[in-house]
Amino acid sequence: MKYIIAIIKPHKLEEVKKALEGADVNLMTVSNVVGQGRQKGRTEIYRGAKESSGLLKKVKLEIGVNEEFVEQTIEAITKAAYTGEIGDGKIFVLDLQDVVRVGTGERGGKAIN
């Protein structure tokens, strides 16, 4: 099992969500976050308005997947989040030791299916 964390531009969220659903990845947690990357506060356009701050608005997706879904998850996010401009985001892939579904007590891969 893997825990995938993706940081993307906010205006790409719906496109990424649709791409993930198309890849049969439906379980995710989404948070609004702020952060700074290599652009270090360079001006970025967000919903038609320019922002020039050290911390820019981003969206963080957290997704637990079984091994067979890792590559299609990464591919879906990468293709849908791409704009070709600086600040498109990052994807982090971590080992996921265990998952427990609270309602049923299921553990491991069954809990994230």
C-alpha positions as CSV (number, residue, x, y, z in Angstrom):
1,M,0.0,0.0,0.0
2,K,1.1,3.6,-0.7
3,Y,0.1,7.0,0.6
4,I,0.2,9.5,-2.1
5,I,0.3,13.2,-1.3
6,A,-0.1,15.7,-4.2
7,I,0.2,19.4,-4.1
8,I,-1.4,21.1,-7.1
9,K,-2.8,24.5,-8.3
10,P,-6.3,25.1,-6.9
11,H,-7.9,25.7,-10.4
12,K,-6.8,22.2,-11.5
13,L,-8.6,20.3,-8.7
14,E,-11.8,19.4,-10.6
15,E,-9.7,18.2,-13.6
16,V,-7.5,16.1,-11.3
17,K,-10.5,14.7,-9.5
18,K,-12.1,13.7,-12.8
19,A,-8.9,12.1,-13.9
20,L,-8.6,10.1,-10.7
21,E,-12.2,8.9,-11.0
22,G,-11.4,7.8,-14.5
23,A,-8.5,5.8,-13.1
24,D,-10.9,4.2,-10.6
25,V,-9.3,6.1,-7.7
26,N,-12.2,7.5,-5.7
27,L,-11.1,7.8,-2.1
28,M,-9.2,11.0,-1.3
29,T,-8.9,13.8,1.2
30,V,-8.6,17.4,-0.1
31,S,-7.3,20.4,1.9
32,N,-6.6,24.0,1.0
33,V,-3.1,24.8,1.9
34,V,-0.5,27.5,1.4
35,G,3.1,26.9,0.5
36,Q,6.3,28.1,-1.2
37,G,8.3,26.3,-3.8
38,R,11.1,27.3,-6.1
39,Q,9.2,30.3,-7.3
40,K,9.7,31.9,-3.9
41,G,6.8,34.2,-4.1
42,R,7.0,35.0,-7.7
43,T,3.7,36.2,-9.2
44,E,1.2,33.5,-10.0
45,I,-2.2,33.9,-11.5
46,Y,-5.0,32.3,-9.5
47,R,-8.6,32.5,-10.8
48,G,-7.6,35.4,-13.0
49,A,-6.0,37.5,-10.3
50,K,-2.3,37.9,-9.8
51,E,-0.8,36.8,-6.4
52,S,2.7,37.8,-5.3
53,S,3.3,36.4,-1.9
54,G,5.8,34.1,-0.3
55,L,3.1,31.6,0.4
56,L,0.8,30.7,-2.5
57,K,-2.6,29.0,-2.4
58,K,-2.4,25.3,-3.3
59,V,-4.6,22.2,-2.9
60,K,-3.3,19.1,-1.1
61,L,-4.7,15.7,-2.0
62,E,-4.1,12.7,0.2
63,I,-4.8,9.3,-1.3
64,G,-4.2,5.8,0.0
65,V,-3.9,3.2,-2.7
66,N,-3.0,-0.5,-3.1
67,E,0.1,-1.2,-5.1
68,E,-1.7,-1.9,-8.4
69,F,-3.1,1.6,-8.4
70,V,0.1,3.6,-7.7
71,E,1.2,4.3,-11.3
72,Q,-2.3,5.1,-12.7
73,T,-2.8,7.5,-9.7
74,I,0.5,9.3,-10.4
75,E,-0.3,9.4,-14.2
76,A,-3.8,10.8,-13.7
77,I,-2.6,13.5,-11.3
78,T,0.4,14.4,-13.5
79,K,-1.6,14.7,-16.7
80,A,-4.5,16.6,-15.2
81,A,-2.5,19.0,-13.1
82,Y,0.0,20.0,-15.8
83,T,0.0,23.6,-17.0
84,G,3.6,23.9,-18.2
85,E,4.2,26.8,-15.9
86,I,6.2,27.0,-12.7
87,G,4.3,25.8,-9.6
88,D,2.4,22.9,-11.1
89,G,3.0,20.9,-8.0
90,K,4.6,17.8,-6.5
91,I,3.6,14.2,-5.9
92,F,5.0,12.4,-2.9
93,V,4.7,8.6,-2.6
94,L,5.2,7.0,0.8
95,D,4.9,3.5,2.1
96,L,1.7,2.9,4.0
97,Q,2.1,0.5,6.9
98,D,-1.6,-0.1,7.7
99,V,-5.1,1.3,7.2
100,V,-8.1,0.6,9.4
101,R,-11.7,1.2,8.3
102,V,-13.3,2.6,11.5
103,G,-16.9,1.4,10.7
104,T,-16.0,-2.3,9.9
105,G,-12.6,-2.9,11.5
106,E,-11.2,-4.0,8.1
107,R,-7.5,-3.6,7.8
108,G,-4.9,-3.2,5.0
109,G,-5.8,-3.2,1.4
110,K,-9.4,-4.2,2.0
111,A,-9.8,-1.0,4.0
112,I,-8.9,1.2,1.0
113,N,-10.8,-0.7,-1.7
